[in-house]
Amino acid sequence: MKVNKSRRKFLGRAAAGVTAAAIVTPRSLEALALGAQAARGASAQAHTSKPPLAVSSSNGVAAVTKAVEVMHAGGDTLDAVIAGVNIVELDPKDNSVGYGGLPNEQGVVELDASVMHGPTRRAGAVAALRGCKTPSKVAKAVMEHTDHILIVAEGAREFATALGFEDENLLTEESRIAWLRWKETLSKEDKWGPSPYVPAPASPAGQRRIALERERPSFLLADRYTGGNFERRDELLAWADEVAHKPPTGTINCIALDASLDISGVTTTSGLAWKIPGRVGDSPLIGCGLYVDNEVGAAGSTGRGEEVIYSNGAHMVVEYMKRGSSPEQACLDALKLVAARYGNDLDKLKDVDVNFYALNKRGEFAGAAIWNGSFARNGELRRRQFAAAPDGGKGRLFESAYLFERKA
């Protein structure tokens, strides 16, 4: 049966209307309105830089500064971004990357990383790598010394060992305290923490000993670690409680453009705290946590990796830039794909945290997030930011564009 053009157009419009009606709710309408408002407001804050330029997540101020220094000295863009993120990977105070990263549910730190070298159109990655503080360097070795792109778990550890990377314990005492706090508060029915079955002490010495042992291991470890400084101990335990109940998803992404207009990038992470052993997020997956097209630009991500994997986030950002979008608009459009998966419903999206970072060959750069920020325990809004070292200068923080706005 033939269908005339006008009827075909009508059927197309009707199908589109049914689809839209299926996902629109009062909350989603509010979300869409806020998203449109945010996108309009953000467009007035476009950033442009002369190369060398480096862009990173907010924990990468030192990283972008280092990356630009390496490029100023004539270093390759990939060597530059890896040198930058190595600062964070080796920092035991950053609990989301490398040494000091929060562990999996068994108390073991597993790291993921990927690299992409624009000039040679190559990539390398490792996932669920144990015992190596700088997985970015191992990912680079995969790119340079194998016919593979991604090596995981025991294979990644054996590969790293073969190339001389030392097998080290990555769990710091602070991360151990946070992990123990999580284990102890996981359930009232498990066997962590003091036993509920307490015999009657036979003497005062027994009573004192039992009273001492009623303290949880995390408390005792924190007390020893802080040398009896009660204020520092309580601060440490408060932080441990915060990350135990709401695991962070921190990562560092760093992308760079040099004077020859070549581009490279790296993403490295310890992944989601308390994850199932072997869980892999977006960071080591090419096209998800990182993507570089030397003819167009580069993008990376941090936040909930499962959402970025589902939307192939970094690749979509670069694809939008390839079609003519600015880095900022490309990041926002990629975030809209995440929001659309939940019908643009703010209630369903309230705990979803995804951030994109991007730059193009013209030196335009941006960062964008689903939300404008998150609330700290004291009720203060922590605004979403990203780091950049524009015009070959030192790194500093910039405000991220965003889709939705949190209100007190």
Residue pairs with C-beta under 8 A, 6 or more apart in sequence:
3 11
23 340
23 343
23 344
24 343
24 344
25 343
25 345
27 344
27 345
27 346
27 347
28 343
28 344
28 345
28 346
30 346
31 339
31 344
31 345
31 346
31 349
31 403
31 404
32 344
34 403
34 404
34 405
35 332
35 336
35 339
35 344
35 403
35 404
38 332
38 372
38 401
38 402
38 403
38 404
38 405
39 329
39 332
39 401
39 403
42 328
42 332
42 368
42 401
42 402
43 326
43 328
43 329
45 328
45 399
45 401
46 326
46 328
46 364
46 366
47 364
47 365
47 366
47 388
47 390
47 398
48 362
48 363
48 364
48 365
48 390
49 363
49 364
49 365
49 388
49 390
49 391
50 363
50 390
50 391
50 392
51 71
51 257
51 258
51 259
51 261
51 363
51 392
52 67
52 68
52 71
52 72
52 80
52 256
52 257
52 258
52 259
52 389
52 392
53 68
53 256
53 257
53 359
53 363
53 365
53 388
53 389
53 390
53 391
53 392
54 63
54 64
54 65
54 67
54 68
54 71
54 80
54 81
54 84
54 254
54 255
54 256
54 257
54 388
54 389
54 395
55 64
55 254
55 255
55 256
55 357
55 358
55 359
55 365
55 367
55 386
55 387
55 388
56 63
56 64
56 67
56 84
56 85
56 252
56 253
56 254
56 255
56 357
56 386
56 387
56 388
56 395
57 251
57 252
57 253
57 254
57 300
57 302
57 355
57 357
57 367
57 386
57 387
58 384
58 385
58 386
58 387
58 397
59 88
59 94
59 96
59 97
59 250
59 252
59 387
60 84
60 85
60 88
60 252
60 253
60 254
60 387
60 395
61 387
61 395
61 396
61 397
62 84
62 87
62 88
62 395
63 81
63 84
63 85
63 87
63 88
63 252
63 254
63 387
63 395
64 84
64 254
64 387
64 388
64 389
64 395
65 84
65 389
65 394
65 395
66 80
66 83
66 84
66 87
67 80
67 81
67 83
67 84
67 254
67 256
67 389
68 80
68 256
68 389
68 392
68 393
68 394
68 395
70 79
70 80
70 83
70 84
71 77
71 80
71 256
71 258
71 259
71 392
72 392
75 83
76 117
76 119
76 262
76 264
77 117
77 118
77 119
77 256
77 257
77 258
77 262
77 263
77 264
78 115
78 116
78 117
78 140
78 264
78 266
80 256
80 258
80 264
81 115
81 254
81 255
81 256
81 264
81 265
81 266
82 115
82 136
82 137
82 140
82 266
84 254
84 256
85 97
85 136
85 252
85 254
85 266
85 268
86 134
86 136
86 137
88 94
88 97
88 98
88 252
88 268
89 97
89 98
89 99
89 133
89 134
89 135
89 136
89 252
89 268
90 98
90 99
90 133
90 134
91 97
91 98
91 99
91 100
92 99
92 100
92 172
92 174
93 100
93 174
94 100
94 101
94 250
94 252
95 101
95 102
95 174
95 175
95 178
95 243
95 248
95 250
95 270
95 273
96 102
96 248
96 249
96 250
96 251
96 252
96 269
96 270
97 250
97 251
97 252
97 268
97 269
97 270
98 111
98 133
98 134
98 135
98 170
98 268
98 270
99 133
99 168
99 170
99 172
100 170
100 172
100 174
100 175
101 109
101 111
101 170
101 175
101 269
101 270
101 271
102 109
102 175
102 178
102 179
102 243
102 247
102 248
102 270
102 273
102 274
103 109
103 110
103 171
103 175
103 179
103 270
103 273
103 274
104 110
104 271
104 274
104 275
104 276
104 277
104 279
105 274
105 275
105 276
105 277
106 277
107 171
107 176
107 179
108 130
108 171
108 277
109 130
109 170
109 171
109 175
109 270
110 128
110 129
110 130
110 270
110 271
110 275
110 277
110 278
110 279
111 126
111 128
111 129
111 130
111 132
111 135
111 170
111 268
111 269
111 270
111 271
112 125
112 126
112 127
112 128
112 129
112 135
112 268
112 269
112 270
112 271
112 280
112 281
112 283
112 284
113 125
113 126
113 129
113 135
113 136
113 138
113 139
113 266
113 267
113 268
113 269
113 283
113 284
114 123
114 124
114 125
114 139
114 150
114 266
114 267
114 268
114 283
114 284
114 285
114 286
114 289
114 290
115 123
115 124
115 125
115 136
115 139
115 140
115 143
115 264
115 265
115 266
115 290
116 122
116 123
116 264
116 265
116 266
116 286
116 290
116 291
116 292
116 298
117 123
117 143
117 264
117 292
118 262
118 263
118 264
118 265
118 292
118 293
118 294
118 298
119 262
119 264
119 294
121 294
122 143
123 143
123 149
123 286
123 292
124 139
124 140
124 141
124 142
124 143
124 144
124 146
124 148
124 149
124 150
125 139
125 142
125 149
125 150
125 151
125 284
125 285
125 286
126 135
126 138
126 139
126 142
126 150
126 151
126 152
126 156
126 159
126 160
126 284
127 150
127 151
127 152
127 153
127 156
127 280
127 284
128 152
128 153
128 156
128 277
128 278
128 279
128 280
129 135
129 138
129 152
129 153
129 156
129 157
129 160
130 157
130 167
130 170
131 157
131 160
131 166
131 167
131 168
131 169
131 170
132 138
132 157
132 160
132 165
132 166
132 167
132 168
132 170
133 168
133 170
134 165
135 268
136 266
136 268
137 165
138 156
138 159
138 160
138 163
138 165
139 266
139 268
139 284
141 159
141 160
141 163
142 148
142 149
142 150
142 151
142 159
143 149
145 163
146 159
149 286
150 284
150 285
150 286
151 159
152 280
153 278
157 167
160 167
161 167
171 179
173 221
173 225
174 225
174 236
174 240
176 221
177 218
177 221
177 222
177 225
177 236
177 237
177 240
178 239
178 240
178 243
178 244
178 273
179 274
180 216
180 217
180 218
180 221
180 240
181 218
181 237
181 240
181 241
181 244
182 243
182 244
182 247
182 273
182 274
183 190
183 192
184 192
184 193
184 216
184 217
184 218
185 241
185 244
185 245
186 192
193 216
194 213
194 214
194 215
194 216
198 210
201 207
201 209
201 210
218 237
218 240
219 237
222 233
222 236
222 237
222 240
223 233
225 233
225 236
226 232
226 233
226 236
238 377
242 377
243 273
247 272
247 273
247 274
248 273
249 272
249 281
249 302
249 303
249 304
249 305
249 353
250 269
250 270
250 302
251 267
251 268
251 269
251 281
251 283
251 289
251 301
251 302
251 303
252 267
252 268
252 269
252 302
253 265
253 266
253 267
253 283
253 289
253 290
253 300
253 301
253 302
253 357
254 265
254 266
254 267
254 300
255 263
255 264
255 265
255 266
255 290
255 292
255 298
255 299
255 300
255 357
255 358
255 359
256 263
256 264
256 265
256 359
257 263
257 298
257 359
257 361
257 363
261 361
262 294
263 292
263 293
263 294
263 297
263 298
263 359
263 361
264 292
264 298
265 290
265 291
265 292
265 298
265 299
265 300
266 290
267 282
267 283
267 284
267 289
267 290
267 300
267 301
268 283
269 281
269 283
269 289
269 302
271 279
271 280
271 281
271 283
271 305
272 279
272 281
272 305
280 305
281 289
281 305
281 306
281 308
281 309
282 288
282 289
282 301
282 305
282 306
282 308
282 309
282 313
282 314
283 289
283 290
283 305
285 309
287 312
287 314
287 315
288 301
288 305
288 308
288 309
288 312
288 313
288 314
288 315
289 300
289 301
289 305
289 308
289 313
289 314
290 298
290 299
290 300
290 301
290 314
291 298
291 299
291 300
291 314
291 315
291 317
291 318
292 298
292 318
293 318
293 322
295 361
296 318
296 321
296 322
296 360
296 361
297 318
297 321
297 327
297 358
297 359
297 360
297 361
298 318
298 358
298 359
299 313
299 314
299 315
299 317
299 318
299 321
299 327
299 330
299 331
299 334
299 356
299 357
299 358
300 314
300 356
300 357
300 358
301 308
301 313
301 314
301 354
301 355
301 356
301 357
302 354
302 355
302 357
303 352
303 353
303 354
303 355
303 369
303 370
304 352
304 353
304 354
307 313
307 338
307 341
307 352
307 354
308 314
308 338
308 354
310 338
310 341
311 334
311 337
311 338
311 341
313 334
313 337
313 338
313 354
313 356
314 356
316 330
316 333
316 334
316 337
317 327
317 330
317 331
317 333
317 334
317 356
317 358
318 330
318 358
320 329
320 330
320 333
320 334
321 327
321 330
321 358
321 360
325 333
326 360
326 364
326 366
327 358
327 359
327 360
327 364
327 365
327 366
328 358
328 364
328 366
328 368
328 401
330 356
330 358
331 356
331 357
331 358
331 366
331 367
331 368
331 401
332 368
332 401
332 403
334 356
335 354
335 356
335 368
335 369
335 370
335 403
336 403
338 352
338 354
338 370
339 349
339 370
339 403
339 404
342 348
342 349
342 352
346 404
349 370
349 404
352 370
353 369
353 370
353 371
353 374
354 369
354 370
355 367
355 368
355 369
355 370
355 384
355 386
355 400
356 367
356 368
356 369
357 365
357 366
357 367
357 386
358 365
358 366
358 367
359 365
359 366
365 388
365 390
366 386
366 400
366 401
367 384
367 385
367 386
367 388
367 398
367 400
367 401
368 400
368 401
368 402
368 403
369 384
369 400
369 401
369 402
369 403
370 402
370 403
370 404
371 384
371 402
371 403
371 404
371 405
371 406
372 381
372 383
372 384
372 400
372 402
372 404
372 405
372 406
373 381
373 382
373 383
373 384
373 406
374 381
374 382
374 406
375 381
375 382
375 406
375 408
376 382
379 408
381 406
381 408
383 399
383 400
384 399
384 400
384 402
385 397
385 398
385 399
385 400
386 397
386 398
386 400
387 395
387 396
387 397
387 398
388 395
388 396
388 398
389 395
389 396
